[in-house]
Amino acid sequence: MNILIGDDHSILRKGMIAILVDAFPNANIEEANDGVEIIKKAVQKKWDIIISDISMPNKSGLEILKEMKTISPKTPILILSVHAPEQYAVRALKAGAAGYLTKESAPEELVKVVTHILAGHKYITPEIAEILVDYHTDEGEQAAHQALSNREFEILKLIASGKTISEIAGILTLSINTISTYRFRILEKMKMKTNAELTRYAVTNNLV
């Protein structure tokens, strides 16, 4: 069995490997420290499951999910995140993730979740199931940020966390002009005019 773990924090990768080695002693477990490395390794080898942090450098977990649809659409991907499910779970599952697990619950749940996914099932907690039901029930009156693309949502969160346009450009390895264009679209879609309004909205809706 081949398992690929992607996270930019070495300690977290080593911790997950230790947990998985105990449960799957014969597994071949490899690591990747950013999104580009995950994609590179996905091209080189067949994986039974890929476990990826959603906030990876160079390529986010959502971008990885999108690219994997072309590279290896049947490879299940478990998304890990420090963010509460209401922030990213729906986006991740809609993008094709086999499951969404918060890092807080990962030490206790990881083996159970991986086993479930390897058996060919999606892993959806009762909390996420409720979020999905609410999402589809309230589609006519969705929160403003639900209209944003995955990249726009990511940039909204970075703006709300106090990052400047140039800092966001550096984090996402995009040009300042590109980030400025995204910011304009975000403001337009959310019917707002300033970063301060975006930040207030993000705080009020627990996005940061």
Order of alpha helices (4+ residues) and beta strands (2+ residues): beta-alpha-beta-alpha-beta-alpha-beta-alpha-beta-alpha-alpha-alpha-alpha-alpha-alpha
